């Protein structure tokens, strides 16, 4: 008997294009004798979405349910149909099994995605042929302490951000690196990011772009009222901490990848360190990161006279 191969599909269920792409992917996987899998919640969401549009959902009969029919550890790959937010959702689903993620971009920039919508059939064919590379990305362990006691623990692929909880009030914090104080200031918040997250929220806040091959963590203050509030690149072996000071005019809130959140009372401490668990991204090509930046940000390179690259 041939080995059964299971591919999890994670979809932006609020967009018709994503659902239509999911139908196409399911049909192609089934034709290649691979078994498509979805979470029970996604199955319900797609059924409701298609029912609201009076569309047929018969294709779901070929879909197995994660956790009910198929254990997470049996998955070979996750195909993500959506933008970077959907990829972050998928990373959360398979956090424990570290199943590789392949993103099909249906969003805007789609920096984490590997292919665009028009390349879906090609991407499925490469999955069927097991013709893809797997790259590991550094992630963060995040914990919150209050009065010395741990009250919350989570993780992040892009960033952990300590932010003010009220728009009209400044947050007073002290930043610590390797258990030594660096500076205290009033601010809108502090971003602690990975190289993967350097092109996300940290980038918008003026942080540097860090190549994925560089093992590092970033610290980027948000609108800090301070003489020294420069973005910093820090050793991955370091421990970063942000404390909400007693003199703070308001409380704070922790956001991780814009998905997981926890309130921070005055006196709370957020500690961030490198996680032992990485996120694995499936890649169809092994081009330089420079090309990805140019392509995703539509950067002007007209006039460059360097050597021609071979066609993919």
Helices and strands as residue ranges (DSSP letters): E 6-11, H 16-31, E 35-39, H 40-52, G 58-62, E 64-66, G 72-74, E 75-82, H 84-93, E 101-105, E 115-116, G 117-119, H 120-128, E 133-137, E 140-146, E 149-156, E 159-164, E 171-177, E 180-187, E 189-194, G 196-199, H 201-204, E 216-222, E 232-235, E 240-244, E 252-256, E 260-264, E 269-274, E 279-283, H 289-297
